[in-house]
C-alpha cells in the first residue's frame, strides 16, 4: 500500500474518529500499567478462599453427633484464651466449619480509654463493638470455608427453646446480667466506625468442644500475607492509601474512556458482509500484524461489556460522585444517602445486658433463616450500641446478606433515622439498593 493511499484513507476518517484514535492511543499508554497491575492482583485475590481452604485446615472441623456450644460459651472460652480481651463478634457457620470469635483492638490514640474502662467491668458485663462487622476475618461470616457448602447447623434444642422462650417473654438476661446504669454515663470512645488503625484478631474454634484451633491477627494497613498484599496492590498499588487509591481511580476512569473510544474505532463503516466480518472475525491466515490487529479489535469488542461493568464497580469504590450518580440513574432520580449513623439502643432504660443476649439473637436469626450458611452476631461495647445480626445465605457471598440491629436492653429490632441501602433483608430491598449491594 502506497504512502499516498494511506494518506487518503486517513483523510477519509471523520474528525470524531481521528480524535477517538488519538485518545485511544495515548490514554492506553497512560492507563495501561495501572490497569494491568489492578487486573493481575484482582485475578490472584479472587482465588483467596479456594486456596486458603486447601492450606488452612484449621478453618474446618469434623462433624460430630452433638450440638454446638452456644455463642456465649464460645465467647467465654475465647476471652480466657485472649487473656483479658473482650470479643467484638461471634460467627457460627455449618457443621464442618470452625466458629470464629472476633476481636478488635483500637490504635493507642483512638478509643483507648473506653477499652480500658471496659476491662474493669465484671466478667458478665462484656464490653464489645457494635461496628459493622459484615466483612473482615474477625467475623466475616462467609469469608472463610468452602464455597457453596450446605448451610446446616448443629442445634442445641433445649438451649434454643429456652432462649427463644425468654426472648418471646421479654426477659433480658436473668441472673447472669449486670446493671449498666453507671456505665451509661460514660462518654463514647473516639474509636468508632471509620477508624483507620487497629488490630483485628480472629480466634478459630471447634464449635462442638470450644477448642481453640488457631488465632490470626491482622493489623489494618499492613500486609501480613500474600492475599492481603495482592489486595493492597489492587486497591492502591502498594502506595499509601490516600495516594494510591486516587491513582487507581483515575487509571480505571481513563480505561473506561479507552473502552468507549475503542468501540468508536471498532464500529464498521458499512454493515456489508466483507466489512462486517473484519469487526467480528479474526483472519488467522493473514500476516502477524493483521492477526494481532484483529485479535485486539475483535476480542476487545466481545469483552467490552464485561470490562465496562467491572470498571464501573471499581469507580463506585474510587469516586463518591460516581457512586452517587450511578445510584441516581438506577433509582430514577433518588439521591444516595450513605450515612455513618448506626442503630442505637435506648439509653433511657436502666436495663441489664448479659452475654446470653447474644445467644437469644443468634437463635432468633437461626430460626428465621434455617438455610443460612453463616450467622454473625456483633457484641455491643457501649450502653448505646445495638447488637448487630448478619445472616449470610451463601459462603463467600455478601450482596444478599440480611443485616439487622437489636436494642441490647429490650432485644427489639431498631433502625437508623437515615435508611441504609445495606440494612434489612436483601429480598425486600428495592432495585437500586440491590445493585448497590452487588457492587462488591
C-alpha positions as CSV (number, residue, x, y, z in Angstrom):
1,X,0.0,0.0,0.0
2,X,1.5,3.3,-1.1
3,X,2.0,6.3,1.2
4,X,-0.5,8.3,-0.9
5,X,-3.1,5.6,-0.4
6,X,-2.5,5.7,3.4
7,X,-2.9,9.5,3.5
8,X,-6.1,9.2,1.5
9,X,-7.5,6.7,4.0
10,X,-6.5,8.8,6.9
11,X,-8.1,11.9,5.4
12,X,-11.4,10.0,4.8
13,X,-11.8,9.4,8.6
14,X,-14.1,11.8,10.3
15,X,-12.7,14.3,12.9
16,X,-14.5,12.3,15.6
17,X,-12.8,9.1,14.7
18,X,-9.4,10.8,14.5
19,X,-9.9,12.3,17.9
20,X,-11.0,8.9,19.2
21,X,-8.0,7.2,17.7
22,X,-5.6,9.8,19.3
23,X,-7.3,9.4,22.7
24,X,-7.3,5.6,22.4
25,X,-3.6,5.5,21.7
26,X,-2.3,7.9,24.4
27,X,-4.9,7.0,27.1
28,X,-4.0,3.4,26.6
29,X,-0.3,4.2,27.2
30,X,-1.1,6.3,30.3
31,X,-3.5,3.8,32.0
32,X,-2.1,0.5,30.7
33,X,0.3,-0.2,33.5
34,X,-2.2,0.7,36.2
35,X,-4.9,-1.5,34.6
36,X,-2.5,-4.4,34.2
37,X,-1.5,-4.3,37.9
38,X,-5.1,-3.9,39.1
39,X,-6.2,-6.8,36.8
40,X,-3.4,-9.2,37.8
41,X,-3.8,-8.6,41.5
42,X,-7.5,-8.9,41.3
43,X,-7.2,-12.2,39.4
44,X,-5.0,-13.6,42.1
45,X,-7.1,-12.2,45.0
46,X,-10.3,-13.8,43.7
47,X,-9.0,-17.3,44.5
48,X,-8.2,-16.4,48.1
49,X,-10.9,-18.7,49.6
50,X,-10.3,-21.7,47.4
51,X,-6.5,-21.6,48.1
52,X,-6.9,-21.0,51.8
53,X,-9.4,-23.8,52.1
54,X,-6.7,-26.2,50.8
55,X,-3.9,-25.0,53.0
56,X,-5.6,-23.8,56.2
57,X,-7.1,-26.9,57.6
58,X,-7.9,-25.2,61.0
59,X,-10.8,-23.5,59.2
60,X,-12.7,-26.8,59.3
61,X,-13.8,-29.4,61.9
62,X,-15.1,-32.9,61.7
63,X,-18.9,-33.1,62.2
64,X,-19.9,-34.6,65.5
65,X,-23.2,-36.1,66.7
66,X,-23.8,-33.4,69.2
67,X,-24.9,-29.8,69.4
68,X,-22.7,-26.7,69.0
69,X,-21.8,-24.8,72.1
70,X,-23.8,-21.6,72.4
71,X,-22.3,-18.3,71.2
72,X,-21.9,-17.1,74.8
73,X,-20.0,-20.2,75.8
74,X,-17.6,-19.8,72.8
75,X,-17.0,-16.2,73.7
76,X,-16.3,-17.0,77.3
77,X,-13.7,-19.6,76.3
78,X,-12.1,-17.3,73.7
79,X,-11.9,-14.4,76.2
80,X,-10.0,-16.6,78.6
81,X,-7.6,-17.6,75.8
82,X,-7.1,-14.0,74.8
83,X,-6.3,-13.1,78.5
84,X,-8.5,-10.2,79.3
85,X,-9.6,-9.1,75.9
86,X,-13.3,-8.9,75.1
87,X,-14.9,-10.2,72.0
88,X,-16.5,-7.9,69.3
89,X,-18.4,-10.6,67.4
90,X,-19.1,-14.3,67.1
91,X,-19.7,-16.2,63.9
92,X,-21.2,-19.7,63.6
93,X,-21.4,-21.5,60.3
94,X,-22.0,-25.0,59.1
95,X,-21.3,-28.4,60.7
96,X,-17.9,-28.6,59.1
97,X,-16.8,-25.0,59.8
98,X,-14.8,-23.6,62.6
99,X,-16.6,-20.9,64.7
100,X,-14.9,-17.5,64.8
101,X,-14.8,-15.2,67.8
102,X,-13.6,-11.8,66.6
103,X,-11.7,-9.1,68.5
104,X,-10.8,-5.5,67.6
105,X,-8.0,-3.6,69.4
106,X,-8.1,0.1,68.5
107,X,-4.9,2.2,68.0
108,X,-3.4,3.6,71.1
109,X,-4.6,7.1,70.1
110,X,-8.2,6.0,69.4
111,X,-10.7,4.9,72.0
112,X,-8.1,3.5,74.4
113,X,-9.9,5.0,77.4
114,X,-13.2,3.3,76.6
115,X,-11.4,0.0,76.0
116,X,-9.6,0.3,79.3
117,X,-12.8,1.1,81.2
118,X,-14.4,-1.9,79.6
119,X,-11.7,-4.2,81.0
120,X,-12.5,-3.0,84.5
121,X,-16.1,-4.2,84.3
122,X,-17.3,-7.5,85.5
123,X,-16.9,-10.7,83.5
124,X,-20.5,-10.7,82.5
125,X,-20.6,-7.0,81.5
126,X,-18.8,-7.7,78.3
127,X,-17.9,-4.5,76.5
128,X,-17.8,-5.0,72.8
129,X,-18.1,-3.4,69.5
130,X,-21.2,-2.7,67.5
131,X,-19.3,-1.6,64.4
132,X,-20.2,-3.1,61.1
133,X,-18.6,-6.5,61.1
134,X,-20.0,-7.8,57.9
135,X,-16.5,-8.2,56.4
136,X,-13.1,-8.9,57.7
137,X,-11.6,-12.1,59.2
138,X,-12.8,-11.0,62.6
139,X,-16.2,-12.3,62.0
140,X,-16.6,-12.0,58.3
141,X,-19.4,-14.5,58.0
142,X,-18.6,-16.3,54.8
143,X,-15.1,-15.1,54.1
144,X,-14.0,-18.5,55.2
145,X,-15.0,-22.0,54.5
146,X,-15.8,-24.0,51.4
147,X,-17.9,-22.3,48.8
148,X,-21.5,-23.3,48.3
149,X,-21.3,-25.8,51.1
150,X,-24.5,-27.0,52.8
151,X,-25.8,-24.5,55.3
152,X,-26.8,-26.9,58.0
153,X,-26.4,-26.0,61.7
154,X,-26.0,-28.3,64.7
155,X,-28.6,-27.2,67.2
156,X,-29.0,-27.3,70.9
157,X,-32.7,-27.9,71.1
158,X,-33.0,-27.4,74.9
159,X,-30.9,-24.3,75.0
160,X,-32.5,-23.0,71.8
161,X,-36.1,-23.4,73.1
162,X,-35.2,-21.8,76.4
163,X,-33.5,-18.8,74.6
164,X,-36.5,-18.4,72.3
165,X,-38.9,-18.6,75.1
166,X,-37.0,-16.0,77.1
167,X,-37.0,-13.7,74.0
168,X,-40.7,-14.1,73.5
169,X,-41.4,-13.4,77.2
170,X,-39.3,-10.2,77.1
171,X,-36.7,-11.4,79.6
172,X,-33.4,-9.6,79.3
173,X,-30.6,-11.7,80.8
174,X,-31.7,-13.3,84.0
175,X,-29.4,-13.8,86.9
176,X,-26.3,-13.6,84.7
177,X,-26.9,-10.0,84.0
178,X,-25.1,-7.0,85.5
179,X,-26.6,-3.5,85.5
180,X,-25.0,-0.8,83.2
181,X,-26.6,2.2,84.7
182,X,-23.3,3.7,85.9
183,X,-21.6,2.8,82.6
184,X,-24.4,4.6,80.6
185,X,-22.9,7.9,81.8
186,X,-19.5,7.1,80.2
187,X,-18.5,9.1,77.1
188,X,-18.3,7.0,73.9
189,X,-14.8,6.3,72.7
190,X,-13.3,8.1,69.8
191,X,-12.6,4.9,68.0
192,X,-15.9,4.4,66.2
193,X,-16.7,3.5,62.7
194,X,-14.4,4.8,60.1
195,X,-11.2,4.4,62.2
196,X,-8.1,3.6,60.3
197,X,-5.9,1.9,62.9
198,X,-6.3,-1.2,65.0
199,X,-5.7,-4.9,65.1
200,X,-8.4,-7.4,64.0
201,X,-8.0,-10.8,65.7
202,X,-9.9,-14.0,64.8
203,X,-10.0,-16.9,67.1
204,X,-11.0,-20.1,65.2
205,X,-12.7,-22.6,67.5
206,X,-14.2,-26.0,67.3
207,X,-17.9,-25.2,67.8
208,X,-18.6,-28.6,69.4
209,X,-15.9,-28.6,72.0
210,X,-14.7,-25.0,72.3
211,X,-11.1,-26.0,71.5
212,X,-9.0,-23.1,70.0
213,X,-7.8,-24.2,66.6
214,X,-5.9,-21.0,65.5
215,X,-5.5,-17.3,66.3
216,X,-5.0,-15.0,63.4
217,X,-4.4,-11.2,63.7
218,X,-4.4,-8.6,61.0
219,X,-3.2,-5.0,61.6
220,X,-5.1,-2.6,59.4
221,X,-2.8,-1.0,56.8
222,X,-0.2,-3.8,56.9
223,X,0.3,-6.8,54.5
224,X,0.7,-9.9,56.7
225,X,0.1,-12.4,53.9
226,X,0.1,-12.9,50.2
227,X,-3.5,-12.2,49.6
228,X,-3.6,-9.1,51.7
229,X,-0.5,-8.0,49.7
230,X,-2.4,-8.6,46.5
231,X,-5.4,-6.7,47.8
232,X,-3.3,-3.7,48.8
233,X,-1.9,-3.7,45.3
234,X,-5.3,-3.9,43.8
235,X,-6.6,-1.0,45.8
236,X,-3.7,1.3,46.0
237,X,-0.7,0.0,44.0
238,X,1.1,-0.7,47.4
239,X,1.3,3.0,48.0
240,X,-0.2,4.9,51.0
241,X,-3.9,4.5,50.7
242,X,-4.6,8.3,50.4
243,X,-2.1,8.4,47.4
244,X,-2.6,5.1,45.7
245,X,-6.4,5.0,45.7
246,X,-6.9,8.2,43.6
247,X,-4.2,7.0,41.2
248,X,-6.1,3.7,40.7
249,X,-9.4,5.5,40.4
250,X,-8.0,7.9,37.7
251,X,-6.4,4.9,35.9
252,X,-9.7,3.0,35.8
253,X,-11.7,6.1,34.7
254,X,-9.2,6.6,31.9
255,X,-9.7,2.9,31.0
256,X,-13.4,3.5,30.7
257,X,-12.8,6.3,28.2
258,X,-10.4,3.9,26.4
259,X,-13.2,1.3,26.1
260,X,-15.6,3.9,24.7
261,X,-13.1,5.2,22.1
262,X,-12.3,1.6,21.2
263,X,-15.9,1.0,20.4
264,X,-15.9,4.0,18.2
265,X,-12.9,2.7,16.3
266,X,-14.4,-0.8,16.1
267,X,-17.7,0.3,14.6
268,X,-17.9,-0.8,10.9
269,X,-18.0,2.0,8.3
270,X,-20.6,0.0,6.4
271,X,-22.6,-3.0,7.5
272,X,-21.9,-5.1,4.5
273,X,-20.6,-8.6,4.9
274,X,-17.0,-8.0,3.8
275,X,-16.5,-5.1,6.2
276,X,-18.6,-6.5,9.0
277,X,-16.6,-9.7,9.1
278,X,-13.4,-7.7,9.8
279,X,-15.1,-6.5,13.1
280,X,-16.4,-9.9,14.2
281,X,-13.8,-12.4,13.0
282,X,-10.1,-12.9,13.3
283,X,-8.3,-13.6,10.0
284,X,-5.8,-16.2,11.2
285,X,-4.4,-16.6,7.6
286,X,-3.2,-13.0,7.5
287,X,0.1,-11.6,8.4
288,X,1.3,-11.3,12.0
289,X,0.3,-7.6,12.1
290,X,-3.2,-8.4,10.7
291,X,-3.7,-11.2,13.3
292,X,-2.5,-9.0,16.1
293,X,-4.8,-6.2,15.0
294,X,-7.8,-8.5,14.6
295,X,-7.2,-10.1,18.0
296,X,-7.1,-6.7,19.7
297,X,-10.1,-5.4,17.7
298,X,-12.4,-8.4,17.8
299,X,-11.7,-9.7,21.3
300,X,-11.8,-6.1,22.6
301,X,-15.3,-5.8,21.2
302,X,-16.5,-9.1,22.7
303,X,-15.0,-8.4,26.1
304,X,-16.0,-4.7,26.3
305,X,-19.3,-5.1,28.1
306,X,-17.7,-7.2,30.8
307,X,-14.7,-4.8,31.2
308,X,-17.0,-1.8,31.3
309,X,-19.1,-3.4,34.1
310,X,-16.0,-4.4,36.1
311,X,-14.5,-0.9,35.7
312,X,-17.7,0.7,36.8
313,X,-17.8,-1.3,40.0
314,X,-14.3,-0.1,40.7
315,X,-15.3,3.5,40.1
316,X,-18.0,3.2,42.7
317,X,-15.3,2.5,45.3
318,X,-13.0,5.2,44.0
319,X,-15.2,8.2,43.5
320,X,-18.1,9.4,45.6
321,X,-19.5,11.4,42.7
322,X,-19.6,8.3,40.5
323,X,-21.2,6.2,43.3
324,X,-24.0,8.8,43.8
325,X,-24.5,9.3,40.1
326,X,-24.9,5.6,39.5
327,X,-27.5,5.3,42.3
328,X,-29.3,8.4,41.0
329,X,-29.6,6.8,37.5
330,X,-30.7,3.4,38.7
331,X,-33.2,4.8,41.2
332,X,-34.9,7.1,38.8
333,X,-33.5,10.3,40.3
334,X,-33.4,9.5,44.0
335,X,-30.2,10.6,45.9
336,X,-27.9,8.1,47.6
337,X,-27.8,8.7,51.3
338,X,-24.9,6.8,52.9
339,X,-24.7,7.9,56.5
340,X,-22.3,6.6,59.1
341,X,-25.1,6.6,61.6
342,X,-25.6,3.4,63.5
343,X,-28.7,2.0,65.1
344,X,-28.7,2.7,68.8
345,X,-30.1,1.1,71.9
346,X,-32.4,3.1,74.2
347,X,-30.1,4.5,76.9
348,X,-33.1,5.8,79.0
349,X,-33.7,2.3,80.1
350,X,-31.8,1.0,83.1
351,X,-31.9,-2.4,81.7
352,X,-29.3,-5.1,82.0
353,X,-27.1,-6.7,79.4
354,X,-25.8,-10.2,79.6
355,X,-23.7,-12.0,77.0
356,X,-26.6,-14.5,76.9
357,X,-28.5,-11.9,75.0
358,X,-26.2,-12.7,72.1
359,X,-27.5,-16.3,72.3
360,X,-31.1,-15.1,72.1
361,X,-30.4,-13.0,69.0
362,X,-28.4,-15.9,67.4
363,X,-31.2,-18.4,67.9
364,X,-33.8,-15.9,66.7
365,X,-31.9,-15.4,63.4
366,X,-31.2,-19.1,63.1
367,X,-34.9,-20.0,63.5
368,X,-35.9,-17.4,60.9
369,X,-33.2,-18.4,58.5
370,X,-32.7,-22.2,58.8
371,X,-30.8,-22.5,55.5
372,X,-28.3,-19.7,56.2
373,X,-24.7,-20.6,55.6
374,X,-23.4,-18.4,58.4
375,X,-24.6,-16.1,61.1
376,X,-22.6,-13.3,62.7
377,X,-23.7,-11.5,65.9
378,X,-21.8,-8.4,67.0
379,X,-21.5,-7.7,70.7
380,X,-22.1,-4.1,71.9
381,X,-19.3,-2.2,73.6
382,X,-21.2,0.8,75.0
383,X,-24.7,1.0,76.5
384,X,-26.0,2.9,73.5
385,X,-24.7,0.4,71.0
386,X,-27.0,-2.1,69.3
387,X,-26.5,-5.8,68.9
388,X,-25.8,-6.5,65.2
389,X,-27.0,-9.5,63.3
390,X,-25.7,-10.6,59.9
391,X,-27.2,-13.5,58.0
392,X,-25.2,-14.9,55.1
393,X,-27.1,-17.0,52.5
394,X,-24.0,-18.5,50.9
395,X,-20.4,-18.8,51.8
396,X,-18.1,-16.0,50.5
397,X,-21.1,-14.1,49.2
398,X,-22.0,-10.7,50.7
399,X,-24.5,-8.9,48.4
400,X,-27.6,-11.0,49.5
401,X,-26.9,-11.0,53.2
402,X,-29.5,-9.7,55.6
403,X,-28.4,-7.2,58.2
404,X,-30.3,-6.4,61.5
405,X,-29.8,-4.3,64.6
406,X,-31.3,-5.0,68.0
407,X,-31.7,-3.0,71.2
408,X,-29.3,-4.6,73.7
409,X,-31.8,-3.8,76.6
410,X,-35.1,-5.0,75.0
411,X,-33.8,-7.1,72.2
412,X,-36.3,-5.4,69.9
413,X,-35.3,-4.6,66.3
414,X,-34.0,-1.0,65.9
415,X,-33.2,1.1,62.8
416,X,-31.3,4.2,61.9
417,X,-33.1,7.5,61.2
418,X,-31.4,7.6,57.8
419,X,-32.2,4.5,55.8
420,X,-29.2,2.5,54.6
421,X,-29.0,0.5,51.3
422,X,-27.3,-2.3,53.2
423,X,-29.8,-2.7,56.1
424,X,-32.6,-5.2,56.3
425,X,-33.4,-8.2,54.2
426,X,-32.0,-8.4,50.7
427,X,-35.2,-9.7,49.2
428,X,-37.1,-6.6,50.5
429,X,-34.6,-4.1,49.1
430,X,-35.5,-2.0,46.0
431,X,-33.6,-2.3,42.7
432,X,-31.1,0.5,43.2
433,X,-30.3,-0.8,46.7
434,X,-29.8,-4.3,45.4
435,X,-27.4,-3.0,42.7
436,X,-25.5,-1.1,45.4
437,X,-25.2,-4.2,47.5
438,X,-24.0,-6.2,44.5
439,X,-21.1,-3.8,43.7
440,X,-18.6,-5.7,45.8
